[in-house]
Amino acid sequence: MLESSTKPIWWLPTFGFFLFLSIELWMFCGVDRLFEDPGVGRHLRTAEVILETGKIPHADPLSFTHAGEPWMDFEWAFETTIGELYRVGGLALVAAFCYAVFAATLLGIYRTLLQTGLSVTVVLLYTGVAFLTLHLHFAARPVLFTYLFMALVVEVWFRRTQPEARDWVILPLVFVAWANLHAGWAAALVFLIGSLFGRLLDRIFKRVDGEAAPLIPWIGLTLLCLLATWFNPWGWGLHQHVFLLATTYKSFALWNEYAPPNFVEPSMSAITVLFLLGVIFFTRLRRHAPQWRWEMILPLFFFLHEGLKAQRHVLLLAEVAAVPVARDLEVLLHGTWWPWLRERLKDFQDRQRLAGGDAWLALIAALAIAAVFVRAPGAQEIQVGKSITPKLLTFLRQHPDRFHRPLTTTWNAGPLVWNMRPDFRVSFDDRGDFYGDKTVFSYVDLYTGASGWRDTFEKGHYDSAILDPYLQLNQLLHFLPEWKEVYRDDKTVVYWKDTP
């Protein structure tokens, strides 16, 4: 932990600011990927519902199969935010906002590592790995705030021996907002609790003394953050829901983002895990390897365990492991040429650690770039969802009476409720926690043509079906004489039911 009393240079940016600027300017190369996730359309449509009614939805407004049933929309604050942004500047302003949040996350990781005393070279290298990892889940979804706030929590923990006075105000306020934006606040509390328990073990085994590793103030701050999460429309009911969300829903394993990292044909999540473990392993072979305390080991082991089960958790692992793994990387890269280079960079690095201009410069840059981007020609052509085409939307709008009860999929439901708003409703979308395991698995069996698919299909009383071309159900529908294929492109097949 870096304890410095030198006054920051308010006008000086770190190199991380230029990383922030690069990510912001990258937005002009195209933002369609930001809106490809099928959940984005669902969030945008819910945002409109909130702004139209002036209320947080407590009943399902999107499907006809569960219309009016109780729904805990614990991401309502994110949806309200992007709804207001859309009202002011359209999808372009929503994109600019999401890019700024993503860029701020990387800037936060960079500054945390820099203030820990590491060389700029190692800081840049690890921040680059973090960028490639976090980019895996870069979409206009509320999880962006979890990555941003998690970086802040990690920075606060490693920055000082004891919490600063401002931490007692800022961090609880962050958790209040977080509890209404996304369920990821639970991961941050696990990080803090795991770190505290590890610090207790370090003190028990005399690896540190109480003055160097205090417990009481951090326990107090953690409890205050936990209390702050109570400020949401459901009180402690939210905590029960998030606990069930994290521990009981088996159907989540069906989503690609919850699949384990692929080590056979390594995905970026697998490469990140191998990188982290490789750095730790090979550093342990060096004579002067840094000592790992339990306060670092326990959180890292927990998030590594979660990351090996679901690749989306590798992104949190990359943030939690940043400081200890970067310290190992510093030792691992130390060689005959390294001191020579480090000596020449020493003055630059010392000034970088005193740089205090990142926050206000990043804010000004984000506002200026957003103002330019919303007026850019390409910003008016952003499409939500890559599973549907303009031609499909035209076809659906030409036959509105044919699609009152369409069978949809998780891949096209979100884009459809957005692009076909306001009256279009879906049978099923990506809210697995709302529909429940039984419903999710029944739809999967239906799409794949498993035993009993016909009964499930008839119980839905569908008047149409909008399906992904690869689904087995496409072949089965051709054997039902009352069902007719009426539209096909490379992304979607549409059927409707001919009734006498």
N, C-alpha and C positions, 0 to 999 in steps of 0.2 A: 504494500500500500504506500502510496506516495503522500508524504506530508510536506507540503511546501508553503512557506509563508511569503514567498516572493509575490509581488503584486502583478496580476495578469496585464498583458498589453491589450487594451480593449479593441484596438483597431486591427490587430494582426490575426489573420486566419491561419488555420493549420492546413496541411496538404489535404486533410479530410474534406475541407470545404470544396476543393476542386473536384474531389470524388463526388460529392453531393451535386455539384454543378453539372458534372458529366452525366449523371443519372437523369437529372432534370432535362438536359438537352436531348438525351436519348429518346425522350418522349416524341420528338418530332420525326423520328424514324418510323413511327407507326404504333398505335396503341390498341389495335384490335385484340391482341392476345390478352390484354387486361380484362376484356369483356367476354372471353370465350367460355369461361367456367359456367356451367349451366345454372349454378346458384345465383349468379349475378342478376339475371333477369328477374328472379323471384324477389331478391332484395330491392331492386328498383321498383317493382310493382307494389311491394308492401310499403315502400316509402311514399308512393303516391296515395295509397289508402290512408296512411297516417296523416298526411297533409290535407287530404280531402275531408276526413272526418274530424281531425283535430284530436284524435284519441289513439292510445296504444291499443292495437288489436288484441283482444282476449279470446277471440273465436276465429276459426279459420276463414279467411276471405278469398282463398285462392282455388280451392278444389270444390267439385260438386259431390264427390264421394264422402267428404267429411265436413261439408259446409255447416258452419255454426257450432262445431264441436270445440271444446276448450283448447286453446293453444297458448303456450308460454313463449312469446316472442322476446327472448332475452337479448336480442341484438337490435332492439328498437331504436336505440340512440344512434347507431351507425346508419340505419335506414333513414332516420329523420335528417341526419346530416347530409347524406348524399341526395336526399329528396330536395332539400333547400338549395344545394349546389346545382342540381339539375334545373330547378326552377329559375335560377339566376343565369346560368351559363351553359345549360345542356350537358350532354355526356362529355364534352371536352373539358368542362370545369371539374366534373367528377374524376376524370382521368388525371388532370393536373394535381388534384388533391391527393389521389392515391400515390402518384409518383413522388410527391413531396413527403408523404409518410414513409414510403419505402426508402427514399434517399436519406431521410433523417435517421432511420434505423441504422443504416450503414455508417453514417457519420457518428452516431452514438457508440457503435462498436469500435470504430477507429479511435475516438477520443479516449475511451476506457482503456484500451491497450496502450495508447501513447502515454497517458498519465500514470500508468503502472511502472514506467521506467524502461520500457523496451525500446529497441532501436527502431527507427522509422522503417527500415527494410523489412523487419519481421512484422511490424504493424501492418504494412501494406500487403504483405504476403497473406497473413491470416485474414485480413479484411477482404481480400480477393476471394479466398475460399468461402467466407461467409456470404459474399455477394452471390456467388454461383449457387450456393445452397439455398439461400432465402429466395432466390429467383424462381425456384421450383414451384412455389405457391404464391407467385405474384399475380394477384387478381383483385378486382374491385370487390373485395369481401372483408368482413370485419376482422378476420384473423390478422390483417395488416397491423391493427392496433396491438394485438398480443405480441407480435414481434418487436414493435416499437417500445412498448412498456416493459417487456421482459429485458430488453437491452438497458433500459433505465434502471430497473431493479438490480441487475447484475453490476452496473456501474456504481450505484450507491453502495452496494455491499463491499466492493473491492476498493473504493476510492479512499475511505477513511477508516481509522480504527474504530471510531465512534460516529454515530449519525450526527450530521450537522443540524443546526437549528432549523434550517429551511426544509430538511428532509421530513421533519415532523409535521409540516404543513403540506408540502408538495406531494409526497408519496401517498398519504391517505386520500387526497383529492384525486390523484391518478386512479386509485382503486375504486373510488366512487364512480368515476367515469367508466372504468374498465368493466365494472359489474353490469353496466347497461349497454356495453358495446359488444362484448364477446366473452365466452366462458373461460378464456385463457388465464384469467386472474388466478384460477385455482392452481395452475402450474407455477406461477410466481410464488404463491404461498408455500407450495411444496418445496421450491428451491430455498426459500428463507428458513423453513422449518428444518429441512435436511442439513443446511449449512450450520444452523444453530446446534443441532444435535451432534454434528461432527465436531464443532468447536468444543462442546462439552466433553466429548471423548478425548480431544487433544489436551484439554486441561486435566482430565482424570489421569491420563498417561504421561503427564508432565512434558508434553511436547511444546507447550506454550504456557506462559503465565497469564494471570488474569488481567494484568495491565495491558498486555499486548493483544489480548483476545477477550474483550469484555462480552458478557452475555446479557445482563439485565437491560441495558438500553435497547439492544436489538430485539429482545423478547417483547419489550414494551412497544416498539415500533411495529413489529409483526402483528401483535394483537390489535393495535390501532388500525392497521391495514385490513385485518380480517373484519373488524367492526365496521369499517367503511363500506365493505361490500354489502352490508345490510340495507344500504340506501338504494333500493330498487323497488319496482312496483309490487314485487312478490315477497319482500322481506327474506326471512330464512328459508322460505319455500324454494327460492332460487338455488340455495346451496344443496338442498335435497335433490333437485332436478339435475344439477351439474354432477353430483356424485353418481346418480343413476346413469347419467349420460356417459360417464367415464368408465363405469364398471359393469354394466348389465346388458347393453345393447349388442347382441351378437351380429346383427345384420350390418354393422359398420364395416365388418371385415370384407363385405362385398365391394366397397368403394375402393378405387385404385389408390387413393391417397392414404388409406389405412392398411394397404398391403405392405409386407416386409420389404426392405430394400433388396434389390436384385443384385446378388453378388456373382451370378453366372455370367450375365451380360451387364456389367456394372452400370447402374444408373448413377446420377450425381449424388443421390442420397447414400448409395453404397460407397462411392468414392470418398465422400466426406467421412463416413465411419472409418474406412480403411486409413485415411489420412490421419485422423485423430489418434487411432490406436497405434499406427506406425510411428508417429512422432513420440508418443509416450513410451513405446517399447524400446525403440532405438536410443532414446535419451537415457533410459535406465541402464544401458550398457556403458555409458560414459562415467568416468570417475567422479566428476563434479556435478552429477545430475541434481536438479533442485529437489528438495524434500517436499513431498505431497502431504498436506495435512488432511485429517479426516473431514474437515469442513469443505474441502474441495472434492475429496473422493466420493463421499456419499451422494451429493447432488449429481455428480457426473455419472456414477453408476446407475442411479435411478433413471436419468434421462437417456442413458445408453440402452438400458433395458427396454424403455418405452420406444426408443428409436428403432431397435431391432424388431419390434412387433409391428410398428406402423411408421412408414417412411416420412409422414408429415411431422412426426416428433423429432426427426433428425434436425430439423430447423431450429428447434429450441435447444437441442443438444449442442449445436454449433455455437449458440450464444452463451450457454452455461459453461462450456469448456474453453471459452476464448482466452481468459487470463492464464489459467494453469497450463494449457497446451502451448500457448504462445511463449510462455517462459521456458518450457522445454525446447521449443523450436529455436529459441535464442541460443541455448547451449549446444544444440545439435548442429547448428550452422556455424558455430565458432571454429575458426581455423586460422592458418597462417595469414591468409589474406583478409580475414574478417576484422581483426584489430586495426589494420591499416585503413580500411574503409570506414570503420566506426570512428576512428580518431578524426578523420576529415569531415565526418558528419556530426561530430559532437556539438559544435556551436549551433548548427542548424537545428539539431534535436532539442537542445536546451531552450532555444527560442520558441520552437514549436510547442513545448510544454507550457510556455507562458502565454501562448496565443489565446486571447479571449474574445475574438471577433466572430467565431463560427456561428453562434446562435442568431445574432441580428443580421449578419450578412446572408445566412441561409434563408431567413424569413423574407428579406427584401428580394433575394434572387427568386424564391419560389413565387412570390406575388407578381413580380415582373414577368417571369416566364409564363405563368398562367394567363396573364393579361394578353400576352402575344399569342399564346397557343389557341385560346378560344376564338381568335380571329383568323387563324390559319385555315386555308382552304380544305385541307384534309380532315380538320376537326369536325366538319359538318357531315362527314360520311361514315362515322363510327357505327358499327353494327354490333348488336348484342347477341351473342351466341353464334357458334360456328356450325351447329347441327341443322340450321335452317337456312334457306335461301330466299332472296326477294321474290323469286318466281313462286315458291311455295306459299309465301304470305299473300301474294296476289290471288292465287287459287283459293285459299281459305276465305279471303274476303269476298270473293265472288259467289260463295255458297254458304252464307252465314247460317242458314236454317239447317244445314247438314251436320253442324258440329256443336250441338248442345251438350252432348255427353261423350266426348272423345276419349278413347283409350290413349294415354300418352306415356312417355318414358321419362326417367330421370334426366336423360340427356337433352330432351327437347322441351320439357315442361316449362322450365324457367324462361327460356327465350320466347316461348309461345305466350305466356301470360303477360309478358312485357310488350311484345310486338303486336299482339292482338287485343290489347286492352281497349276498353275497360270491361267488356262483358264476358270475355273468354275465360272459362275455368277448365282446370285439368283434372284428371283422375288421380294422378300420383306425381310427386316431384321428389326433390332431394332431401326433404325434411324427415329423415329416418326416425328421429326421436319423437316426432309428432305422430307418425303413422304407426310406429311400433313394429317389433320384429315379425309378428304374425302376418301383418299386412305386407311388409316388405318381401318376406319370403314367398308369400302367395303370388305377388306380382312377378317375382323372378321365375317361379315355376310356370306362370302363364306365358311369359316371354319365351322361355326355353322349350315350351311344349311338354312339360313334365306331366306325369300321371295326374289326372283330374283337371287338366287345363280347361277342358270344355265347360265343366260345371262352373269354374271360377269366372270364365269369360261370360257365360250367360247370366250369372248373378249380377254382373256389373251393369246390365241393361244399356250397353254402349250403342250409340248410333253411328259411330265412326271409330277409326283407329289411325293414329299417326305414329308410325313405327320407324325404328332404325333399320336399314336394309339387311343387316347381318342377323337379325333375330329369327329364330326358328319359327316363331308364330306366323311369319309371312307365308311360309310354305303351307302351314295348316289352314290358314284362312282361305286359300284357294280351293280347298275341298268343301267349303261351306257355300252352298249355292246362293244363299241370300246375301252374301258378302261379295262386293265387287271392288277390284283395284281401279282407282280413278286418277291416281297421280303417282309419278315416280321420278326421282332424280337421284344423283349419286349419294345423297345424304338422308333421304326420307322416302318412305312409301306410305301412301294414304289410301284407306279403304272407307267405304260407307255401306250401310245396310240398306238394301232395297226392300221396302215393305209393301205388301199388296195394297 
